[in-house]
């Protein structure tokens, strides 16, 4: 569905805001519930805050995941997303592969771990970041999932 050609990295330059909005607006409503300005603010804050090797923690998956994985690619961070809806996680990963992965020439698997489980679980929740020896540089917590 998202396997189409828009622009290459050369035409996009360093500011990916227009491209991210373009991709967001093609998403169905069930994964696109945040306003455009909040979506861009998430991306811009993540790029300004993160360092290489940092972890990004996200509870709940949706349009915000695209902004965060794009920031992870640009900064060398790793996004960890928890959601109980495995279909939603898989859908968003496919969108990321077919858009960001293709246009930025990045392997999404190197920047995003999606976990189909409860983020508050002691064994598969946010606690796993400790095992990864990563510093949490940014957290985007959907109150429904906490």
C-alpha positions in Angstrom: 0.0 0.0 0.0 2.8 2.4 0.8 5.3 1.1 -1.7 5.4 4.2 -3.8 8.1 6.6 -4.9 8.0 10.2 -3.5 11.5 11.7 -3.3 14.9 10.3 -2.6 17.2 11.4 0.3 19.0 13.8 -2.0 15.8 15.8 -2.8 14.6 15.7 0.8 17.7 17.2 2.4 18.1 17.3 6.2 14.7 18.7 7.0 12.3 15.8 6.7 9.2 17.6 8.1 7.3 17.8 4.8 8.0 14.2 4.0 6.9 13.0 7.4 3.6 15.0 7.1 3.1 13.5 3.6 3.4 10.0 5.0 1.3 10.7 8.0 -1.6 12.0 6.0 -1.7 8.8 4.0 -2.3 6.7 7.2 -5.7 5.5 8.1 -7.4 7.1 11.1 -7.0 4.2 13.4 -3.2 4.8 13.6 -3.3 8.5 13.0 -4.8 10.2 16.0 -2.4 13.0 16.7 -2.4 16.5 15.1 0.3 17.3 12.5 1.9 19.9 14.7 2.3 17.5 17.6 3.7 14.9 15.3 6.3 17.3 14.0 7.1 18.5 17.5 7.8 14.9 18.6 10.2 14.5 15.7 12.0 17.8 16.3 12.3 17.3 20.0 13.6 13.8 19.5 16.3 15.0 17.0 17.3 17.8 19.4 17.5 15.6 22.5 18.8 12.2 21.4 22.4 11.0 21.1 23.8 8.0 19.4 23.1 4.8 21.3 20.2 6.3 23.3 16.9 4.5 23.8 13.5 5.9 22.9 10.6 4.4 24.9 7.2 4.6 23.4 4.0 3.1 24.8 1.4 2.8 22.2 2.1 2.6 18.5 0.8 4.9 15.7 1.8 7.9 13.7 4.2 9.0 16.6 6.2 5.8 15.9 7.1 7.1 12.4 8.3 10.4 13.8 10.3 8.6 16.5 11.9 6.0 14.2 12.9 8.7 11.8 14.6 10.6 14.6 16.2 7.3 15.7 17.6 6.8 12.2 18.9 10.4 12.1 20.5 10.3 15.5 21.6 6.6 15.8 19.2 5.9 18.6 17.0 2.8 19.2 13.2 3.0 19.4 11.4 0.5 21.7 7.6 0.5 21.2 5.1 -1.4 23.3 1.5 -2.0 22.2 -0.9 -4.8 23.0 -2.3 -4.7 19.5 0.1 -6.7 17.4 -1.7 -6.0 14.1 -1.2 -2.2 14.7 2.5 -2.7 15.5 3.0 -4.8 12.3 1.1 -2.3 10.2 3.2 0.6 11.4 6.5 -1.4 10.9 5.4 -2.1 7.3 4.7 1.5 6.7 8.1 2.4 8.1 9.8 -0.1 5.9 8.1 1.0 2.8 8.5 4.7 3.4 11.4 5.7 5.7 13.4 2.6 5.2 13.2 3.0 1.4 13.7 6.7 1.1 16.4 7.0 3.8 18.1 3.8 2.8 17.9 2.5 6.4 17.2 -1.0 7.8 14.3 -0.3 10.2 15.3 -3.3 12.3 18.5 -1.6 13.3 16.5 1.3 14.8 13.2 -0.1 16.0 12.1 -2.9 18.3 8.4 -3.4 18.6 7.1 -5.4 21.5 3.6 -6.9 21.4 3.1 -6.9 25.2 2.3 -4.7 28.2 4.9 -2.0 28.8 4.5 -2.3 32.6 5.3 -6.0 32.7 8.5 -6.8 34.8 9.9 -9.2 32.2 8.9 -7.8 28.8 8.0 -4.2 29.7 10.2 -1.1 29.9 12.5 -3.0 32.4 14.1 -4.7 29.4 16.0 -1.4 28.6 18.2 -2.2 31.5 19.3 -5.4 29.9 20.2 -3.6 26.7 22.7 -1.3 28.5 21.0 1.8 27.0 20.3 5.2 28.5 16.7 6.4 27.9 17.0 9.6 26.1 13.3 10.2 25.4 10.0 8.7 26.5 6.7 9.1 24.8 4.0 7.6 27.0 0.5 7.2 26.0 -1.5 7.4 29.2 -3.8 4.6 28.1 -0.8 2.2 28.0 0.7 3.2 31.4 
